[in-house]
């Protein structure tokens, strides 16, 4: 089993990325797999850094792509597959700040052996000891799970974040029609899950937990960074619900969210 793994970097060195460090430690389990590092940083990495990374990657092939114009996630996700040197079994989407070990891939291979029908395999994702993915979603509201058991889960009313998604190659390249180009850096995960639910009744939850840093979370350490991320996330939310009557309802939800955070943090979330 092999993987085509995508990491999107922004103003981070290879050594500063928890995800790259995790992959290097897991390299012995990634035979015949390919890692695409899509670097949105203003300056490209020095060739010596890439040479050092290749020397430490074992049998994991590495492709480096630099786009200083800071391309949107939807554009990257719609085009990165073109860089694949060959067909792989699965695609893995990862942010630069996700921590895991080789057990992630061992757990996935065990899951495929017991259930080879799923097109999406998800780890449990935690931030500050809280489960943030997958999450229950009813109408416009997401509800975090307190406890989860591995195995098949109903796709209805569930969503997930991008980082850690393991997607079957055939589904991503043949069935999935791509991401909404209006989405910039937030909302691509919700969009993928909305499309996935249309043709898939279930996904498989792995018996594995990864740690992931969230900037768009009320418990983020930097409130002003959270506010900036929050504003972008709300723009994406309105795009996701821009059809018909749901737009006016979504607009009301965004207003309430901004008011709630303004009162809670005593910082203006309307500007």
NORQUI-V21910 format. One record per pair of residues at least 6 apart in sequence whose C-alpha atoms are under 8 Angstrom apart, sorted by sequence separation. I is the first residue (numbers start at 1). J is the second residue. D is the distance in Angstrom with one decimal. If there is no record, write none. Layout:
i: <I,I>
j: <J,J>
d: <D,D>
//
This chain:
i: <14,15,125,126,136,137,214,220,241,261,262,14,54,124,125,126,135,136,262,54,124,125,135,136,180,218,261,262,124,125,135,136,179,217,238,241,123,124,134,135,215,216,259,133,134,180,215,216,258,259,7,122,132,179,238,258,108,131,132,179,216,217,237,238,131,215,216,131,130,216,104,138,176,137,176,234,136,137,44,136,137,135,136,44,134,135,35,37,39,41,42,43,134,135,33,34,35,36,37,38,39,40,41,42,133,134,162,3,32,33,34,35,36,37,38,39,40,41,42,133,134,162,2,5,7,9,31,32,33,34,35,36,37,38,39,40,42,132,133,161,2,3,4,5,6,7,8,9,10,11,12,30,31,32,34,36,38,39,40,41,132,160,161,2,3,4,5,6,7,8,9,10,11,27,28,30,40,159,160,2,3,4,5,6,7,8,9,10,11,27,28,40,159,4,6,8,9,13,24,27,24,27,160,159,14,158,159,231,14,125,111,123,155,156,122,123,155,227,122,121,122,120,121,155,156,120,121,155,156,164,186,187,36,120,154,155,185,186,119,120,154,155,185,119,153,154,163,187,191,34,118,152,153,186,187,152,153,119,152,153,184,151,152,183,187,150,151,33,150,151,149,150,151,183,150,182,149,10,98,95,94,95,93,94,93,94,93,94,92,93,29,92,93,6,91,92,19,26,27,91,92,19,20,25,26,29,90,91,19,22,25,29,90,91,18,19,22,23,90,91,17,18,19,22,23,89,90,4,17,18,19,89,18,19,88,89,91,119,122,124,87,121,122,123,124,120,121,122,123,124,126,4,118,119,120,121,122,123,124,125,126,127,3,4,6,118,121,123,124,125,126,127,2,3,4,5,6,7,8,9,118,123,124,125,126,127,2,3,4,5,6,7,8,9,123,125,127,1,2,3,4,5,6,7,8,3,5,7,111,111,108,107,78,107,77,78,107,77,75,104,74,103,104,74,75,74,1,74,74,100,73,74,100,140,72,73,74,99,100,72,73,98,99,72,73,98,99,140,74,98,73,97,98,97>
j: <20,21,131,132,142,143,220,226,247,267,268,21,61,131,132,133,142,143,269,62,132,133,143,144,188,226,269,270,133,134,144,145,188,226,247,250,133,134,144,145,225,226,269,144,145,191,226,227,269,270,19,134,144,191,250,270,121,144,145,192,229,230,250,251,145,229,230,146,146,233,123,157,195,157,196,254,157,158,66,158,159,158,159,68,158,159,60,62,64,66,67,68,159,160,59,60,61,62,63,64,65,66,67,68,159,160,188,30,59,60,61,62,63,64,65,66,67,68,69,160,161,189,30,33,35,37,59,60,61,62,63,64,65,66,67,68,70,160,161,189,31,32,33,34,35,36,37,38,39,40,41,59,60,61,63,65,67,68,69,70,161,189,190,32,33,34,35,36,37,38,39,40,41,57,58,60,70,189,190,33,34,35,36,37,38,39,40,41,42,58,59,71,190,36,38,40,41,45,56,59,57,60,193,193,49,193,194,269,53,164,151,164,196,197,164,165,197,269,165,165,166,165,166,200,201,166,167,201,202,210,232,233,83,167,201,202,232,233,167,168,202,203,233,168,202,203,212,236,240,84,168,202,203,236,237,203,204,171,204,205,236,204,205,236,240,204,205,88,205,206,205,206,207,239,207,239,207,70,163,162,162,163,162,163,163,164,164,165,164,165,102,165,166,80,165,166,94,101,102,166,167,95,96,101,102,105,166,167,96,99,102,106,167,168,96,97,100,101,168,169,96,97,98,101,102,168,169,84,97,98,99,169,99,100,169,170,172,200,203,205,169,203,204,205,206,203,204,205,206,207,209,88,202,203,204,205,206,207,208,209,210,211,88,89,91,203,206,208,209,210,211,212,88,89,90,91,92,93,94,95,204,209,210,211,212,213,89,90,91,92,93,94,95,96,210,212,214,89,90,91,92,93,94,95,96,92,94,96,204,206,206,206,178,207,178,179,208,179,179,208,179,208,209,180,181,181,109,182,183,209,183,184,210,250,183,184,185,210,211,184,185,210,211,185,186,211,212,253,188,212,188,212,213,213>
d: <6.5,6.8,5.8,5.5,5.5,6.1,6.7,6.4,5.5,7.6,5.2,7.9,7.7,6.9,5.7,7.1,6.4,4.9,5.4,6.7,7.9,5.0,5.9,6.1,7.8,6.9,6.6,7.8,5.9,7.2,5.0,6.9,6.8,6.5,6.7,6.5,8.0,6.6,7.8,6.1,6.9,5.2,7.2,7.6,7.7,7.6,5.6,7.7,5.2,7.7,7.8,7.7,6.1,7.1,6.2,6.1,7.3,6.3,7.7,7.1,5.2,7.9,7.6,6.9,6.2,6.6,5.6,6.7,7.7,7.6,7.7,5.7,7.4,4.7,7.6,6.4,5.7,5.2,6.1,4.6,6.3,5.6,6.4,7.5,6.6,5.4,6.8,7.4,7.4,7.5,7.7,6.6,5.6,6.1,7.6,5.7,6.0,5.9,6.2,6.2,6.0,6.2,7.1,4.4,7.3,4.4,7.6,7.4,6.6,5.5,4.7,4.8,4.7,4.9,4.9,4.7,5.1,5.5,7.2,4.9,7.2,5.1,6.7,7.7,7.6,7.1,5.3,6.5,6.4,5.9,6.1,5.9,6.2,6.0,6.2,5.4,7.6,7.9,6.0,5.2,6.8,7.7,5.9,6.1,6.0,6.4,6.1,6.1,6.1,7.3,7.4,6.9,6.1,7.5,7.5,7.4,7.5,7.6,6.9,6.7,8.0,6.5,7.3,5.7,4.7,4.9,4.7,4.9,5.0,4.8,4.7,5.0,4.7,6.1,6.9,6.0,4.6,7.8,6.9,4.9,6.3,6.0,6.0,6.1,6.1,5.9,5.8,4.7,7.2,6.1,7.1,6.6,6.3,7.4,7.2,7.1,6.9,7.6,6.8,6.8,5.6,6.0,7.0,5.8,7.7,7.9,7.9,7.7,7.8,7.9,8.0,6.4,7.9,6.3,6.5,7.4,5.6,6.6,5.4,6.4,6.3,7.1,5.1,7.0,7.1,5.8,6.5,5.3,7.8,7.9,6.7,6.7,7.8,4.7,6.0,4.6,7.6,5.3,5.9,6.3,4.5,6.2,8.0,4.9,5.3,6.7,7.9,5.3,6.8,7.7,7.9,6.2,5.5,6.0,6.6,5.7,6.0,6.3,4.4,6.7,7.6,5.3,6.1,5.9,7.4,7.4,5.1,7.6,4.9,6.6,7.6,5.3,7.9,7.4,5.1,7.3,7.6,8.0,7.2,7.7,6.7,5.3,6.1,4.1,5.4,5.5,5.8,7.4,6.4,5.5,6.5,5.6,6.9,7.8,8.0,4.6,7.3,5.8,7.8,5.6,6.3,7.1,7.1,6.7,4.4,7.1,6.4,5.1,5.2,6.0,7.1,7.7,5.5,6.2,6.3,5.5,5.6,7.3,4.5,5.8,5.3,5.0,4.9,5.7,7.8,6.4,4.7,7.1,5.9,5.7,5.7,5.5,5.7,7.6,6.4,7.9,8.0,7.8,7.5,7.2,7.6,6.0,6.2,5.9,7.0,5.1,4.7,5.0,4.9,7.7,7.0,6.1,7.0,6.8,6.3,5.9,5.8,7.0,6.2,5.6,6.3,6.1,5.6,7.9,7.7,5.6,6.6,5.5,4.6,5.0,5.1,5.6,5.8,6.0,6.3,5.8,6.2,6.6,7.1,7.4,6.3,5.6,6.3,5.9,6.1,6.0,5.5,4.9,4.8,4.7,5.2,5.0,5.8,5.7,6.7,6.5,6.8,6.2,6.6,5.6,6.3,6.2,6.0,5.6,6.2,6.8,7.4,6.2,7.7,6.8,6.5,6.4,5.7,6.3,7.8,6.3,6.6,7.2,7.8,6.2,5.6,7.4,7.9,6.6,6.5,5.6,7.7,7.7,5.9,7.8,7.5,6.1,5.3,7.4,7.5,5.7,7.4,5.9,6.8,4.7,5.3,7.0,5.1,5.8,7.9,5.8,6.4,7.6,6.5,4.5,7.3,6.2,6.7,6.0>
//
